[in-house]
Amino acid sequence: MPSRKALVRRPGPRLAEGLVTHVEREKIDVDLALEQWEAYTETLRAHGWETIEVDPADDCPDAVFVEDTVVMYRNVALIARPGAESRREETDGVEEAVARLGCSVNWIWEPGTLDGGDVLKVGDTIYVGRGGRTNAAGLQQVRAAFEPLGARVVAVPVSKVLHLKSAVTALPDGTVIGHIPKVDRPSLFPRFLSVPEEAGSHVVLLGGPKLLMSATAPRSAELFADLGLEPVTVDIGEFEKLEGCVTCLSVRLRELYA
């Protein structure tokens, strides 16, 4: 049976220094952020996910956003090369963690840059955001790593948010969801559903009809419930001040075998 594991990384003491690009900087309560992170990881565990803590990277303020460090496809871990130079040391502990899990490890090499938050997988289609953090060379290296395994890689422009998955994620049936003012080209997705709040664009598929999402998108949660889905909400307000969302705080590994 495939096992469901999620890599997570505890927020460090310098969290308040994290990068912001599309929002105004706000004061971060680091203690509250830790409480929110613990509640987030406990929610994953409560829904059948084994959480695996990556070694801390306390000198890296953004290290809690572990999704940006690696992209998983089947059992292959593609170690990212973050577009922000200050984040590149974050990948070390993640590389060790995926290797321990038995993943095949590959890397993005200079001059390529790739943030994992720019990658949305819908079945065997891999959408890659081309914007501030992921460049053309990084996109080509994603193609080289995953197309031989059966993936189809599609480039998506990103100009209104930090990462592709800041704008869109997908429901269990593959429908891509997003808040229209933040999505560059909704027409690139075969099935697209507009949601009423920006935070409603971000869901983590917990299994079956259950969606992990932010408590700051109640109208979107109501929309999903009307579709027969089961929203599970968490408060991640301190991370949202740093352009984070529910997807950023973990790397879900669905296809590894126990």
C-alpha positions as CSV (number, residue, x, y, z in Angstrom):
1,M,0.0,0.0,0.0
2,P,1.3,3.5,-0.7
3,S,2.0,5.4,2.4
4,R,1.0,9.1,2.9
5,K,3.8,11.1,4.3
6,A,4.2,14.9,4.6
7,L,7.5,16.7,5.0
8,V,7.3,19.7,7.3
9,R,9.8,22.1,8.9
10,R,9.3,23.9,12.2
11,P,9.3,27.7,11.9
12,G,12.6,29.3,13.0
13,P,13.3,32.3,15.3
14,R,13.9,34.6,12.3
15,L,10.5,33.9,10.7
16,A,9.5,37.6,11.0
17,E,12.4,38.5,8.5
18,G,10.8,36.3,5.8
19,L,10.6,37.8,2.3
20,V,7.5,39.6,1.0
21,T,7.1,40.7,-2.6
22,H,3.4,41.3,-3.4
23,V,2.1,42.4,0.0
24,E,2.9,45.0,2.6
25,R,5.1,43.8,5.5
26,E,3.2,43.2,8.7
27,K,4.4,42.4,12.2
28,I,4.7,38.6,12.7
29,D,4.0,37.0,16.1
30,V,6.5,34.1,16.0
31,D,5.0,32.3,19.1
32,L,1.5,32.4,17.5
33,A,3.0,31.2,14.2
34,L,4.5,28.2,16.0
35,E,1.1,27.4,17.6
36,Q,-0.5,27.6,14.1
37,W,2.1,25.4,12.6
38,E,1.6,22.8,15.3
39,A,-2.2,22.8,14.7
40,Y,-1.5,22.5,11.0
41,T,0.7,19.5,11.4
42,E,-1.7,17.9,13.9
43,T,-4.5,18.3,11.4
44,L,-2.5,16.4,8.8
45,R,-1.8,13.6,11.3
46,A,-5.5,13.5,12.2
47,H,-6.4,12.8,8.6
48,G,-4.0,9.9,8.1
49,W,-0.7,11.6,7.2
50,E,2.6,10.8,8.8
51,T,4.5,14.0,9.3
52,I,8.3,13.9,8.9
53,E,10.1,16.9,10.3
54,V,13.0,18.1,8.2
55,D,16.0,19.3,10.1
56,P,15.6,23.0,11.1
57,A,17.2,25.8,9.1
58,D,17.1,28.5,11.7
59,D,19.3,30.9,9.8
60,C,16.8,30.8,6.9
61,P,13.7,32.9,7.7
62,D,11.5,31.3,5.1
63,A,12.5,27.7,5.7
64,V,9.1,26.8,7.2
65,F,7.7,27.1,3.6
66,V,9.2,23.7,2.9
67,E,7.2,23.1,-0.3
68,D,9.5,25.5,-2.2
69,T,12.6,23.3,-1.7
70,V,11.5,20.1,-3.7
71,V,9.1,18.9,-6.3
72,M,7.9,15.3,-6.1
73,Y,6.7,13.2,-9.1
74,R,6.1,9.5,-8.4
75,N,9.2,8.5,-6.5
76,V,11.5,11.2,-7.9
77,A,12.5,14.2,-5.8
78,L,13.6,17.2,-7.8
79,I,15.6,19.4,-5.5
80,A,14.8,23.0,-6.2
81,R,17.1,25.9,-6.7
82,P,15.1,28.8,-5.2
83,G,14.8,32.0,-7.2
84,A,15.7,34.0,-4.1
85,E,19.4,33.5,-3.3
86,S,18.8,33.9,0.4
87,R,16.7,30.7,0.4
88,R,19.1,28.3,-1.3
89,E,20.5,26.8,1.9
90,E,17.0,25.6,2.7
91,T,17.3,22.6,0.4
92,D,20.1,20.8,2.3
93,G,17.9,19.2,5.0
94,V,15.2,18.4,2.6
95,E,17.6,16.5,0.3
96,E,18.7,14.4,3.2
97,A,15.0,13.7,4.2
98,V,13.9,12.5,0.8
99,A,17.0,10.4,0.3
100,R,16.3,8.6,3.6
101,L,12.8,7.9,2.4
102,G,14.2,6.0,-0.6
103,C,13.4,8.6,-3.3
104,S,15.4,9.0,-6.4
105,V,17.0,12.4,-6.1
106,N,17.6,14.9,-9.0
107,W,18.6,18.6,-8.9
108,I,17.9,21.9,-10.6
109,W,21.3,23.3,-11.7
110,E,22.5,26.8,-12.4
111,P,21.4,28.9,-14.3
112,G,18.0,27.3,-13.6
113,T,15.8,28.5,-10.7
114,L,12.7,26.8,-9.5
115,D,10.5,27.2,-6.4
116,G,8.4,24.2,-5.6
117,G,5.4,26.6,-5.0
118,D,5.5,27.2,-8.7
119,V,4.5,23.6,-9.5
120,L,1.0,22.3,-9.6
121,K,0.4,18.6,-10.4
122,V,-3.0,17.5,-11.7
123,G,-2.8,13.8,-12.6
124,D,0.2,13.5,-15.0
125,T,0.0,17.2,-16.0
126,I,2.6,19.4,-14.3
127,Y,1.9,23.1,-14.5
128,V,4.9,25.2,-13.9
129,G,4.6,28.9,-13.1
130,R,7.0,31.3,-15.0
131,G,7.3,34.4,-12.9
132,G,9.6,36.0,-10.4
133,R,11.1,32.8,-8.8
134,T,11.2,30.2,-11.6
135,N,13.0,30.9,-14.8
136,A,13.0,29.4,-18.3
137,A,16.1,27.2,-17.6
138,G,14.4,25.8,-14.5
139,L,11.3,25.0,-16.5
140,Q,13.3,23.1,-19.1
141,Q,15.0,21.1,-16.3
142,V,11.6,20.1,-14.9
143,R,10.7,18.9,-18.4
144,A,13.9,16.9,-18.6
145,A,13.3,15.3,-15.2
146,F,9.7,14.4,-15.5
147,E,8.6,14.0,-19.1
148,P,10.5,10.7,-19.5
149,L,8.4,9.4,-16.6
150,G,5.2,10.2,-18.5
151,A,4.4,13.7,-17.3
152,R,3.2,16.5,-19.5
153,V,4.7,19.9,-18.5
154,V,2.8,23.1,-19.2
155,A,4.2,26.6,-18.6
156,V,1.9,29.1,-17.0
157,P,2.6,32.8,-16.7
158,V,2.6,34.2,-13.1
159,S,2.7,37.9,-12.6
160,K,0.2,38.8,-9.9
161,V,1.2,36.6,-7.0
162,L,4.4,35.1,-5.6
163,H,4.0,31.5,-7.0
164,L,1.7,29.6,-9.2
165,K,0.2,27.9,-6.2
166,S,-0.4,31.3,-4.6
167,A,-3.0,31.7,-7.5
168,V,-4.3,28.2,-8.2
169,T,-4.6,24.7,-6.8
170,A,-6.8,21.8,-7.8
171,L,-9.8,19.8,-6.4
172,P,-9.8,16.0,-6.2
173,D,-11.5,15.7,-9.6
174,G,-8.7,17.8,-11.2
175,T,-10.7,21.1,-11.5
176,V,-8.3,24.0,-11.0
177,I,-9.5,26.7,-8.6
178,G,-8.4,30.3,-8.4
179,H,-9.5,33.8,-7.5
180,I,-9.8,35.5,-10.9
181,P,-8.0,38.8,-10.1
182,K,-4.9,36.8,-9.2
183,V,-4.8,34.4,-12.1
184,D,-3.0,35.4,-15.3
185,R,-4.6,33.0,-17.8
186,P,-7.5,30.8,-16.5
187,S,-8.0,29.5,-20.0
188,L,-4.8,27.4,-19.8
189,F,-6.7,25.0,-17.5
190,P,-9.2,22.6,-19.1
191,R,-11.5,22.9,-16.1
192,F,-11.4,26.1,-14.0
193,L,-13.6,27.2,-11.1
194,S,-13.5,30.7,-9.8
195,V,-13.6,31.1,-6.0
196,P,-14.7,34.2,-4.1
197,E,-11.6,34.7,-1.9
198,E,-7.9,34.7,-2.6
199,A,-7.3,32.3,0.3
200,G,-9.9,30.0,-1.2
201,S,-7.5,29.3,-4.1
202,H,-5.3,27.2,-1.8
203,V,-6.3,23.6,-0.8
204,V,-4.4,20.5,0.2
205,L,-6.1,17.2,-0.7
206,L,-6.3,15.2,2.5
207,G,-7.9,12.2,0.9
208,G,-11.4,11.4,-0.4
209,P,-13.5,14.6,-0.4
210,K,-11.6,16.3,2.4
211,L,-9.8,19.6,1.7
212,L,-7.4,21.4,4.0
213,M,-7.8,25.1,3.6
214,S,-7.4,28.4,5.4
215,A,-10.0,29.6,7.9
216,T,-9.9,33.0,6.1
217,A,-11.9,31.8,3.2
218,P,-15.4,30.9,4.6
219,R,-17.3,31.6,1.4
220,S,-15.0,29.4,-0.6
221,A,-15.4,26.7,2.0
222,E,-19.2,27.0,1.6
223,L,-18.8,26.7,-2.2
224,F,-16.8,23.5,-1.8
225,A,-19.3,22.1,0.7
226,D,-22.1,22.7,-1.9
227,L,-20.0,20.6,-4.4
228,G,-20.1,17.7,-1.9
229,L,-16.5,18.3,-0.6
230,E,-15.5,18.5,3.1
231,P,-13.5,21.5,4.0
232,V,-11.2,21.2,7.0
233,T,-10.1,24.7,8.0
234,V,-7.0,25.8,9.9
235,D,-5.8,29.2,11.0
236,I,-2.5,30.1,9.3
237,G,-2.8,33.9,9.6
238,E,0.8,34.6,10.6
239,F,2.1,32.7,7.5
240,E,-0.4,34.4,5.2
241,K,1.3,37.7,6.2
242,L,4.4,36.3,4.5
243,E,2.5,35.2,1.4
244,G,2.3,31.6,2.7
245,C,-0.7,29.3,2.3
246,V,-1.7,25.8,3.3
247,T,0.3,24.2,0.5
248,C,3.5,25.9,1.3
249,L,3.9,24.4,4.8
250,S,4.3,20.8,3.7
251,V,5.5,18.5,0.9
252,R,3.0,15.7,0.4
253,L,4.4,12.3,-0.7
254,R,1.6,10.1,-1.9
255,E,3.2,7.5,-4.0
256,L,5.9,6.0,-1.7
257,Y,5.5,2.5,-0.5
258,A,5.7,1.6,3.1
